[in-house]
Structures are given as C-alpha cells and as structure tokens.
C-alpha cells in the first residue's frame, strides 16, 4: 500500500513591496523576488499612488 504525505510549508512573509508604472514587485523573507506586470491588476494599474498606500 502506498500512502501520500503532505508536508506543511511556512508561508514566507513580505519584506518589501514596490509598485512602478508597469510592475508589482514583492521581496519575500525566503529570499525570492516575485515581479508581475501591473496590467494583471487593473485596479492597481488605474489607481493613484495615494490608493496604493
């Protein structure tokens, strides 16, 4: 019989968040950096810098 084990992983914390004219970038506590086009998030893309705060 084969059993599958699921390991629980700790979710890394956000260390820094940056929004430019066209990119959303997140630095995580495990050393990874994730960058995505701001176009994926229309509400952020069309918001003002005051809305982002």
mmCIF file as Biopython writes it, N, C-alpha, C and O atoms, coordinates in Angstrom:
data_model
#
loop_
_atom_site.group_PDB
_atom_site.id
_atom_site.type_symbol
_atom_site.label_atom_id
_atom_site.label_alt_id
_atom_site.label_comp_id
_atom_site.label_asym_id
_atom_site.label_entity_id
_atom_site.label_seq_id
_atom_site.pdbx_PDB_ins_code
_atom_site.Cartn_x
_atom_site.Cartn_y
_atom_site.Cartn_z
_atom_site.occupancy
_atom_site.B_iso_or_equiv
_atom_site.auth_seq_id
_atom_site.auth_asym_id
_atom_site.pdbx_PDB_model_num
ATOM 1   N N  . UNK A ? 1  ? 0.846  -1.183 0.000   1.0 0.0 1  A 1 
ATOM 2   C CA . UNK A ? 1  ? 0.000  0.000  0.000   1.0 0.0 1  A 1 
ATOM 3   C C  . UNK A ? 1  ? 0.889  1.242  0.000   1.0 0.0 1  A 1 
ATOM 4   O O  . UNK A ? 1  ? 1.883  1.314  0.722   1.0 0.0 1  A 1 
ATOM 5   N N  . UNK A ? 2  ? 0.521  2.186  -0.799  1.0 0.0 2  A 1 
ATOM 6   C CA . UNK A ? 2  ? 1.266  3.442  -0.887  1.0 0.0 2  A 1 
ATOM 7   C C  . UNK A ? 2  ? 0.449  4.533  -0.214  1.0 0.0 2  A 1 
ATOM 8   O O  . UNK A ? 2  ? -0.744 4.685  -0.477  1.0 0.0 2  A 1 
ATOM 9   N N  . UNK A ? 3  ? 1.100  5.284  0.649   1.0 0.0 3  A 1 
ATOM 10  C CA . UNK A ? 3  ? 0.408  6.425  1.266   1.0 0.0 3  A 1 
ATOM 11  C C  . UNK A ? 3  ? 1.122  7.704  0.871   1.0 0.0 3  A 1 
ATOM 12  O O  . UNK A ? 3  ? 2.347  7.741  0.750   1.0 0.0 3  A 1 
ATOM 13  N N  . UNK A ? 4  ? 0.355  8.726  0.678   1.0 0.0 4  A 1 
ATOM 14  C CA . UNK A ? 4  ? 0.905  10.028 0.313   1.0 0.0 4  A 1 
ATOM 15  C C  . UNK A ? 4  ? 0.932  10.913 1.541   1.0 0.0 4  A 1 
ATOM 16  O O  . UNK A ? 4  ? -0.031 10.964 2.307   1.0 0.0 4  A 1 
ATOM 17  N N  . UNK A ? 5  ? 2.016  11.593 1.718   1.0 0.0 5  A 1 
ATOM 18  C CA . UNK A ? 5  ? 2.158  12.503 2.850   1.0 0.0 5  A 1 
ATOM 19  C C  . UNK A ? 5  ? 2.232  13.926 2.328   1.0 0.0 5  A 1 
ATOM 20  O O  . UNK A ? 5  ? 2.969  14.215 1.385   1.0 0.0 5  A 1 
ATOM 21  N N  . UNK A ? 6  ? 1.482  14.790 2.929   1.0 0.0 6  A 1 
ATOM 22  C CA . UNK A ? 6  ? 1.518  16.202 2.570   1.0 0.0 6  A 1 
ATOM 23  C C  . UNK A ? 6  ? 2.268  16.948 3.654   1.0 0.0 6  A 1 
ATOM 24  O O  . UNK A ? 6  ? 1.908  16.893 4.830   1.0 0.0 6  A 1 
ATOM 25  N N  . UNK A ? 7  ? 3.310  17.641 3.247   1.0 0.0 7  A 1 
ATOM 26  C CA . UNK A ? 7  ? 4.058  18.449 4.203   1.0 0.0 7  A 1 
ATOM 27  C C  . UNK A ? 7  ? 3.492  19.861 4.215   1.0 0.0 7  A 1 
ATOM 28  O O  . UNK A ? 7  ? 3.103  20.398 3.179   1.0 0.0 7  A 1 
ATOM 29  N N  . UNK A ? 8  ? 3.453  20.440 5.382   1.0 0.0 8  A 1 
ATOM 30  C CA . UNK A ? 8  ? 3.008  21.821 5.510   1.0 0.0 8  A 1 
ATOM 31  C C  . UNK A ? 8  ? 4.219  22.730 5.454   1.0 0.0 8  A 1 
ATOM 32  O O  . UNK A ? 8  ? 5.210  22.503 6.147   1.0 0.0 8  A 1 
ATOM 33  N N  . UNK A ? 9  ? 4.137  23.743 4.641   1.0 0.0 9  A 1 
ATOM 34  C CA . UNK A ? 9  ? 5.229  24.690 4.500   1.0 0.0 9  A 1 
ATOM 35  C C  . UNK A ? 9  ? 4.816  26.024 5.094   1.0 0.0 9  A 1 
ATOM 36  O O  . UNK A ? 9  ? 3.652  26.418 5.031   1.0 0.0 9  A 1 
ATOM 37  N N  . UNK A ? 10 ? 5.777  26.699 5.663   1.0 0.0 10 A 1 
ATOM 38  C CA . UNK A ? 10 ? 5.517  28.024 6.212   1.0 0.0 10 A 1 
ATOM 39  C C  . UNK A ? 10 ? 5.451  29.027 5.060   1.0 0.0 10 A 1 
ATOM 40  O O  . UNK A ? 10 ? 6.296  29.018 4.164   1.0 0.0 10 A 1 
ATOM 41  N N  . UNK A ? 11 ? 4.455  29.874 5.096   1.0 0.0 11 A 1 
ATOM 42  C CA . UNK A ? 11 ? 4.311  30.903 4.077   1.0 0.0 11 A 1 
ATOM 43  C C  . UNK A ? 11 ? 5.303  32.027 4.356   1.0 0.0 11 A 1 
ATOM 44  O O  . UNK A ? 11 ? 5.295  32.591 5.449   1.0 0.0 11 A 1 
ATOM 45  N N  . UNK A ? 12 ? 6.161  32.366 3.385   1.0 0.0 12 A 1 
ATOM 46  C CA . UNK A ? 12 ? 7.134  33.436 3.615   1.0 0.0 12 A 1 
ATOM 47  C C  . UNK A ? 12 ? 6.444  34.789 3.769   1.0 0.0 12 A 1 
ATOM 48  O O  . UNK A ? 12 ? 5.413  35.052 3.150   1.0 0.0 12 A 1 
ATOM 49  N N  . UNK A ? 13 ? 7.026  35.630 4.596   1.0 0.0 13 A 1 
ATOM 50  C CA . UNK A ? 13 ? 6.485  36.972 4.832   1.0 0.0 13 A 1 
ATOM 51  C C  . UNK A ? 13 ? 6.976  37.931 3.753   1.0 0.0 13 A 1 
ATOM 52  O O  . UNK A ? 13 ? 8.043  37.743 3.169   1.0 0.0 13 A 1 
ATOM 53  N N  . UNK A ? 14 ? 6.175  38.959 3.505   1.0 0.0 14 A 1 
ATOM 54  C CA . UNK A ? 14 ? 6.570  40.008 2.570   1.0 0.0 14 A 1 
ATOM 55  C C  . UNK A ? 14 ? 7.541  40.942 3.283   1.0 0.0 14 A 1 
ATOM 56  O O  . UNK A ? 14 ? 7.218  41.494 4.335   1.0 0.0 14 A 1 
ATOM 57  N N  . UNK A ? 15 ? 8.727  41.117 2.712   1.0 0.0 15 A 1 
ATOM 58  C CA . UNK A ? 15 ? 9.730  42.010 3.273   1.0 0.0 15 A 1 
ATOM 59  C C  . UNK A ? 15 ? 9.611  43.413 2.682   1.0 0.0 15 A 1 
ATOM 60  O O  . UNK A ? 15 ? 9.777  44.415 3.377   1.0 0.0 15 A 1 
ATOM 61  N N  . UNK A ? 16 ? 9.319  43.458 1.382   1.0 0.0 16 A 1 
ATOM 62  C CA . UNK A ? 16 ? 9.214  44.752 0.703   1.0 0.0 16 A 1 
ATOM 63  C C  . UNK A ? 16 ? 8.267  44.613 -0.482  1.0 0.0 16 A 1 
ATOM 64  O O  . UNK A ? 16 ? 8.219  43.576 -1.145  1.0 0.0 16 A 1 
ATOM 65  N N  . UNK A ? 17 ? 7.518  45.677 -0.732  1.0 0.0 17 A 1 
ATOM 66  C CA . UNK A ? 17 ? 6.577  45.730 -1.848  1.0 0.0 17 A 1 
ATOM 67  C C  . UNK A ? 17 ? 6.856  47.005 -2.623  1.0 0.0 17 A 1 
ATOM 68  O O  . UNK A ? 17 ? 6.945  48.085 -2.039  1.0 0.0 17 A 1 
ATOM 69  N N  . UNK A ? 18 ? 6.993  46.883 -3.940  1.0 0.0 18 A 1 
ATOM 70  C CA . UNK A ? 18 ? 7.244  48.060 -4.775  1.0 0.0 18 A 1 
ATOM 71  C C  . UNK A ? 18 ? 6.305  48.037 -5.971  1.0 0.0 18 A 1 
ATOM 72  O O  . UNK A ? 18 ? 6.091  46.997 -6.594  1.0 0.0 18 A 1 
ATOM 73  N N  . UNK A ? 19 ? 5.747  49.205 -6.278  1.0 0.0 19 A 1 
ATOM 74  C CA . UNK A ? 19 ? 4.882  49.356 -7.441  1.0 0.0 19 A 1 
ATOM 75  C C  . UNK A ? 19 ? 5.466  50.465 -8.305  1.0 0.0 19 A 1 
ATOM 76  O O  . UNK A ? 19 ? 5.639  51.597 -7.852  1.0 0.0 19 A 1 
ATOM 77  N N  . UNK A ? 20 ? 5.770  50.121 -9.568  1.0 0.0 20 A 1 
ATOM 78  C CA . UNK A ? 20 ? 6.233  51.125 -10.524 1.0 0.0 20 A 1 
ATOM 79  C C  . UNK A ? 20 ? 5.107  51.362 -11.527 1.0 0.0 20 A 1 
ATOM 80  O O  . UNK A ? 20 ? 3.994  50.868 -11.343 1.0 0.0 20 A 1 
ATOM 81  N N  . UNK A ? 21 ? 5.390  52.110 -12.577 1.0 0.0 21 A 1 
ATOM 82  C CA . UNK A ? 21 ? 4.365  52.391 -13.585 1.0 0.0 21 A 1 
ATOM 83  C C  . UNK A ? 21 ? 3.823  51.124 -14.243 1.0 0.0 21 A 1 
ATOM 84  O O  . UNK A ? 21 ? 2.673  51.093 -14.681 1.0 0.0 21 A 1 
ATOM 85  N N  . UNK A ? 22 ? 4.661  50.069 -14.314 1.0 0.0 22 A 1 
ATOM 86  C CA . UNK A ? 22 ? 4.224  48.869 -15.031 1.0 0.0 22 A 1 
ATOM 87  C C  . UNK A ? 22 ? 4.482  47.541 -14.326 1.0 0.0 22 A 1 
ATOM 88  O O  . UNK A ? 22 ? 4.196  46.485 -14.892 1.0 0.0 22 A 1 
ATOM 89  N N  . UNK A ? 23 ? 5.021  47.567 -13.091 1.0 0.0 23 A 1 
ATOM 90  C CA . UNK A ? 23 ? 5.396  46.328 -12.416 1.0 0.0 23 A 1 
ATOM 91  C C  . UNK A ? 23 ? 5.037  46.350 -10.930 1.0 0.0 23 A 1 
ATOM 92  O O  . UNK A ? 23 ? 5.156  47.377 -10.261 1.0 0.0 23 A 1 
ATOM 93  N N  . UNK A ? 24 ? 4.596  45.192 -10.429 1.0 0.0 24 A 1 
ATOM 94  C CA . UNK A ? 24 ? 4.393  44.966 -9.000  1.0 0.0 24 A 1 
ATOM 95  C C  . UNK A ? 24 ? 5.468  43.979 -8.572  1.0 0.0 24 A 1 
ATOM 96  O O  . UNK A ? 24 ? 5.529  42.870 -9.102  1.0 0.0 24 A 1 
ATOM 97  N N  . UNK A ? 25 ? 6.322  44.363 -7.617  1.0 0.0 25 A 1 
ATOM 98  C CA . UNK A ? 25 ? 7.427  43.525 -7.180  1.0 0.0 25 A 1 
ATOM 99  C C  . UNK A ? 25 ? 7.332  43.293 -5.677  1.0 0.0 25 A 1 
ATOM 100 O O  . UNK A ? 25 ? 7.130  44.223 -4.896  1.0 0.0 25 A 1 
ATOM 101 N N  . UNK A ? 26 ? 7.484  42.009 -5.286  1.0 0.0 26 A 1 
ATOM 102 C CA . UNK A ? 26 ? 7.413  41.630 -3.879  1.0 0.0 26 A 1 
ATOM 103 C C  . UNK A ? 26 ? 8.687  40.878 -3.521  1.0 0.0 26 A 1 
ATOM 104 O O  . UNK A ? 26 ? 9.039  39.905 -4.187  1.0 0.0 26 A 1 
ATOM 105 N N  . UNK A ? 27 ? 9.389  41.322 -2.464  1.0 0.0 27 A 1 
ATOM 106 C CA . UNK A ? 27 ? 10.537 40.603 -1.920  1.0 0.0 27 A 1 
ATOM 107 C C  . UNK A ? 27 ? 10.048 39.803 -0.721  1.0 0.0 27 A 1 
ATOM 108 O O  . UNK A ? 27 ? 9.409  40.349 0.179   1.0 0.0 27 A 1 
ATOM 109 N N  . UNK A ? 28 ? 10.355 38.490 -0.712  1.0 0.0 28 A 1 
ATOM 110 C CA . UNK A ? 28 ? 9.889  37.605 0.346   1.0 0.0 28 A 1 
ATOM 111 C C  . UNK A ? 28 ? 11.002 37.275 1.333   1.0 0.0 28 A 1 
ATOM 112 O O  . UNK A ? 28 ? 12.185 37.409 1.018   1.0 0.0 28 A 1 
ATOM 113 N N  . UNK A ? 29 ? 10.612 36.843 2.530   1.0 0.0 29 A 1 
ATOM 114 C CA . UNK A ? 29 ? 11.574 36.564 3.595   1.0 0.0 29 A 1 
ATOM 115 C C  . UNK A ? 29 ? 12.476 35.373 3.279   1.0 0.0 29 A 1 
ATOM 116 O O  . UNK A ? 29 ? 13.530 35.230 3.898   1.0 0.0 29 A 1 
ATOM 117 N N  . UNK A ? 30 ? 12.092 34.521 2.337   1.0 0.0 30 A 1 
ATOM 118 C CA . UNK A ? 30 ? 12.938 33.377 1.986   1.0 0.0 30 A 1 
ATOM 119 C C  . UNK A ? 30 ? 13.933 33.705 0.870   1.0 0.0 30 A 1 
ATOM 120 O O  . UNK A ? 30 ? 14.610 32.815 0.356   1.0 0.0 30 A 1 
ATOM 121 N N  . UNK A ? 31 ? 14.018 34.995 0.499   1.0 0.0 31 A 1 
ATOM 122 C CA . UNK A ? 31 ? 14.999 35.429 -0.488  1.0 0.0 31 A 1 
ATOM 123 C C  . UNK A ? 31 ? 14.472 35.541 -1.910  1.0 0.0 31 A 1 
ATOM 124 O O  . UNK A ? 31 ? 15.163 36.064 -2.784  1.0 0.0 31 A 1 
ATOM 125 N N  . UNK A ? 32 ? 13.268 35.061 -2.153  1.0 0.0 32 A 1 
ATOM 126 C CA . UNK A ? 32 ? 12.713 35.162 -3.501  1.0 0.0 32 A 1 
ATOM 127 C C  . UNK A ? 32 ? 12.188 36.565 -3.766  1.0 0.0 32 A 1 
ATOM 128 O O  . UNK A ? 32 ? 11.764 37.272 -2.852  1.0 0.0 32 A 1 
ATOM 129 N N  . UNK A ? 33 ? 12.226 36.952 -5.043  1.0 0.0 33 A 1 
ATOM 130 C CA . UNK A ? 33 ? 11.615 38.191 -5.513  1.0 0.0 33 A 1 
ATOM 131 C C  . UNK A ? 33 ? 10.649 37.811 -6.624  1.0 0.0 33 A 1 
ATOM 132 O O  . UNK A ? 33 ? 11.013 37.110 -7.568  1.0 0.0 33 A 1 
ATOM 133 N N  . UNK A ? 34 ? 9.410  38.285 -6.500  1.0 0.0 34 A 1 
ATOM 134 C CA . UNK A ? 34 ? 8.386  37.991 -7.495  1.0 0.0 34 A 1 
ATOM 135 C C  . UNK A ? 34 ? 7.967  39.305 -8.137  1.0 0.0 34 A 1 
ATOM 136 O O  . UNK A ? 34 ? 7.578  40.248 -7.447  1.0 0.0 34 A 1 
ATOM 137 N N  . UNK A ? 35 ? 8.049  39.362 -9.469  1.0 0.0 35 A 1 
ATOM 138 C CA . UNK A ? 35 ? 7.634  40.550 -10.221 1.0 0.0 35 A 1 
ATOM 139 C C  . UNK A ? 35 ? 6.579  40.140 -11.235 1.0 0.0 35 A 1 
ATOM 140 O O  . UNK A ? 35 ? 6.739  39.149 -11.948 1.0 0.0 35 A 1 
ATOM 141 N N  . UNK A ? 36 ? 5.504  40.908 -11.293 1.0 0.0 36 A 1 
ATOM 142 C CA . UNK A ? 36 ? 4.429  40.642 -12.250 1.0 0.0 36 A 1 
ATOM 143 C C  . UNK A ? 36 ? 4.021  41.952 -12.905 1.0 0.0 36 A 1 
ATOM 144 O O  . UNK A ? 36 ? 4.178  43.019 -12.313 1.0 0.0 36 A 1 
ATOM 145 N N  . UNK A ? 37 ? 3.498  41.877 -14.122 1.0 0.0 37 A 1 
ATOM 146 C CA . UNK A ? 37 ? 3.025  43.094 -14.782 1.0 0.0 37 A 1 
ATOM 147 C C  . UNK A ? 37 ? 1.856  43.705 -14.012 1.0 0.0 37 A 1 
ATOM 148 O O  . UNK A ? 37 ? 0.957  42.991 -13.570 1.0 0.0 37 A 1 
ATOM 149 N N  . UNK A ? 38 ? 1.873  44.994 -13.859 1.0 0.0 38 A 1 
ATOM 150 C CA . UNK A ? 38 ? 0.791  45.684 -13.165 1.0 0.0 38 A 1 
ATOM 151 C C  . UNK A ? 38 ? -0.521 45.539 -13.936 1.0 0.0 38 A 1 
ATOM 152 O O  . UNK A ? 38 ? -1.598 45.682 -13.357 1.0 0.0 38 A 1 
ATOM 153 N N  . UNK A ? 39 ? -0.436 45.256 -15.230 1.0 0.0 39 A 1 
ATOM 154 C CA . UNK A ? 39 ? -1.635 45.056 -16.051 1.0 0.0 39 A 1 
ATOM 155 C C  . UNK A ? 39 ? -2.467 43.872 -15.557 1.0 0.0 39 A 1 
ATOM 156 O O  . UNK A ? 39 ? -3.659 43.792 -15.855 1.0 0.0 39 A 1 
ATOM 157 N N  . UNK A ? 40 ? -1.854 42.952 -14.807 1.0 0.0 40 A 1 
ATOM 158 C CA . UNK A ? 40 ? -2.597 41.821 -14.246 1.0 0.0 40 A 1 
ATOM 159 C C  . UNK A ? 40 ? -3.540 42.270 -13.135 1.0 0.0 40 A 1 
ATOM 160 O O  . UNK A ? 40 ? -4.444 41.528 -12.751 1.0 0.0 40 A 1 
ATOM 161 N N  . UNK A ? 41 ? -3.335 43.471 -12.622 1.0 0.0 41 A 1 
ATOM 162 C CA . UNK A ? 41 ? -4.142 44.011 -11.521 1.0 0.0 41 A 1 
ATOM 163 C C  . UNK A ? 41 ? -4.685 45.380 -11.928 1.0 0.0 41 A 1 
ATOM 164 O O  . UNK A ? 41 ? -4.140 46.403 -11.513 1.0 0.0 41 A 1 
ATOM 165 N N  . UNK A ? 42 ? -5.748 45.418 -12.734 1.0 0.0 42 A 1 
ATOM 166 C CA . UNK A ? 42 ? -6.256 46.680 -13.282 1.0 0.0 42 A 1 
ATOM 167 C C  . UNK A ? 42 ? -6.604 47.717 -12.221 1.0 0.0 42 A 1 
ATOM 168 O O  . UNK A ? 42 ? -6.418 48.911 -12.454 1.0 0.0 42 A 1 
ATOM 169 N N  . UNK A ? 43 ? -7.102 47.294 -11.066 1.0 0.0 43 A 1 
ATOM 170 C CA . UNK A ? 43 ? -7.463 48.264 -10.028 1.0 0.0 43 A 1 
ATOM 171 C C  . UNK A ? 43 ? -6.224 48.988 -9.511  1.0 0.0 43 A 1 
ATOM 172 O O  . UNK A ? 43 ? -6.290 50.176 -9.194  1.0 0.0 43 A 1 
ATOM 173 N N  . UNK A ? 44 ? -5.102 48.287 -9.423  1.0 0.0 44 A 1 
ATOM 174 C CA . UNK A ? 44 ? -3.853 48.943 -9.028  1.0 0.0 44 A 1 
ATOM 175 C C  . UNK A ? 44 ? -3.304 49.793 -10.169 1.0 0.0 44 A 1 
ATOM 176 O O  . UNK A ? 44 ? -2.838 50.912 -9.953  1.0 0.0 44 A 1 
ATOM 177 N N  . UNK A ? 45 ? -3.362 49.257 -11.377 1.0 0.0 45 A 1 
ATOM 178 C CA . UNK A ? 45 ? -2.814 49.965 -12.533 1.0 0.0 45 A 1 
ATOM 179 C C  . UNK A ? 45 ? -3.500 51.309 -12.747 1.0 0.0 45 A 1 
ATOM 180 O O  . UNK A ? 45 ? -2.848 52.284 -13.121 1.0 0.0 45 A 1 
ATOM 181 N N  . UNK A ? 46 ? -4.793 51.369 -12.516 1.0 0.0 46 A 1 
ATOM 182 C CA . UNK A ? 46 ? -5.540 52.598 -12.761 1.0 0.0 46 A 1 
ATOM 183 C C  . UNK A ? 46 ? -5.710 53.442 -11.503 1.0 0.0 46 A 1 
ATOM 184 O O  . UNK A ? 46 ? -6.321 54.510 -11.550 1.0 0.0 46 A 1 
ATOM 185 N N  . UNK A ? 47 ? -5.170 52.966 -10.374 1.0 0.0 47 A 1 
ATOM 186 C CA . UNK A ? 47 ? -5.256 53.732 -9.132  1.0 0.0 47 A 1 
ATOM 187 C C  . UNK A ? 47 ? -4.145 54.761 -9.044  1.0 0.0 47 A 1 
ATOM 188 O O  . UNK A ? 47 ? -3.186 54.732 -9.816  1.0 0.0 47 A 1 
ATOM 189 N N  . UNK A ? 48 ? -4.286 55.661 -8.102  1.0 0.0 48 A 1 
ATOM 190 C CA . UNK A ? 48 ? -3.251 56.676 -7.881  1.0 0.0 48 A 1 
ATOM 191 C C  . UNK A ? 48 ? -2.270 56.168 -6.828  1.0 0.0 48 A 1 
ATOM 192 O O  . UNK A ? 48 ? -2.529 55.164 -6.164  1.0 0.0 48 A 1 
ATOM 193 N N  . UNK A ? 49 ? -1.148 56.861 -6.680  1.0 0.0 49 A 1 
ATOM 194 C CA . UNK A ? 49 ? -0.178 56.473 -5.655  1.0 0.0 49 A 1 
ATOM 195 C C  . UNK A ? 49 ? -0.789 56.577 -4.261  1.0 0.0 49 A 1 
ATOM 196 O O  . UNK A ? 49 ? -0.379 55.852 -3.355  1.0 0.0 49 A 1 
ATOM 197 N N  . UNK A ? 50 ? -1.750 57.454 -4.081  1.0 0.0 50 A 1 
ATOM 198 C CA . UNK A ? 50 ? -2.449 57.548 -2.794  1.0 0.0 50 A 1 
ATOM 199 C C  . UNK A ? 50 ? -3.272 56.284 -2.547  1.0 0.0 50 A 1 
ATOM 200 O O  . UNK A ? 50 ? -3.367 55.819 -1.411  1.0 0.0 50 A 1 
ATOM 201 N N  . UNK A ? 51 ? -3.863 55.732 -3.595  1.0 0.0 51 A 1 
ATOM 202 C CA . UNK A ? 51 ? -4.633 54.495 -3.462  1.0 0.0 51 A 1 
ATOM 203 C C  . UNK A ? 51 ? -3.737 53.324 -3.077  1.0 0.0 51 A 1 
ATOM 204 O O  . UNK A ? 51 ? -4.182 52.414 -2.376  1.0 0.0 51 A 1 
ATOM 205 N N  . UNK A ? 52 ? -2.486 53.332 -3.522  1.0 0.0 52 A 1 
ATOM 206 C CA . UNK A ? 52 ? -1.562 52.236 -3.253  1.0 0.0 52 A 1 
ATOM 207 C C  . UNK A ? 52 ? -1.100 52.223 -1.805  1.0 0.0 52 A 1 
ATOM 208 O O  . UNK A ? 52 ? -0.674 51.181 -1.308  1.0 0.0 52 A 1 
ATOM 209 N N  . UNK A ? 53 ? -1.173 53.343 -1.126  1.0 0.0 53 A 1 
ATOM 210 C CA . UNK A ? 53 ? -0.656 53.437 0.249   1.0 0.0 53 A 1 
ATOM 211 C C  . UNK A ? 53 ? -1.542 52.731 1.238   1.0 0.0 53 A 1 
ATOM 212 O O  . UNK A ? 53 ? -1.246 52.718 2.433   1.0 0.0 53 A 1 
#
